[in-house]
């Protein structure tokens, strides 16, 4: 996994944004040089009572401007998924550097769209249970469920459950679940670390074009 020194340092900027009727919050991000515009619940989604979780990957250019976005986990609503992509186009970030030179880097953000307070995720979890009762092999639903478990892990058991869900979704071919389960194995989240297994999953995800897996394989750094 050796690459030229100029490409050895890559960083994943993890952001979180919760959107509901009461308030719209910007992603918590300490490297913004120009804050993102405030996001609002799309009126059409309000009318249709649409909810869900949107996970977005975005490429920060050497000038700090977002060059590209990809949907890592769709909410089930094209309107909800489009809204954060439009917001990210308004942000400017401090560029990541390697050897003093700015480099492009992929980052991710999760937007949680809920019409009412659901702090314990019970309503959403119930809906997912119903989906999985109809189709236990719904990789998107399994990955969605894992995101919920990771949002507010109450215990090690939640991390273990998320890892189990990611494993199933990854086995079913969900490409970003393959990357994330690689992270879990690399960092020992929800179970013992296993570097060989992490590398196997990163390679599977990269072979399907997952930009985060490709980025991870282009580094030779130890577990962050």
Secondary structure, DSSP 8 states (H G I E B T S, - for coil): ----GGGS-----EEEEEEESS-B-----TTEEE--------HHHHHTT--EEEEEEEEE-TTSBEEEEEEEE--S-HHHHHHHHHHHTT-EE--EEETTEEE-EEEEEEEEEESS--TT-HHHHHHHHHHHHH-TT-HHHHHHHHHHHHHT--SHHHHHHHHHHHHHHHHTT-HHHHHHHHHHHHHTTTS---HHHHHHHHHHHHHTT-HHHHHHHT------
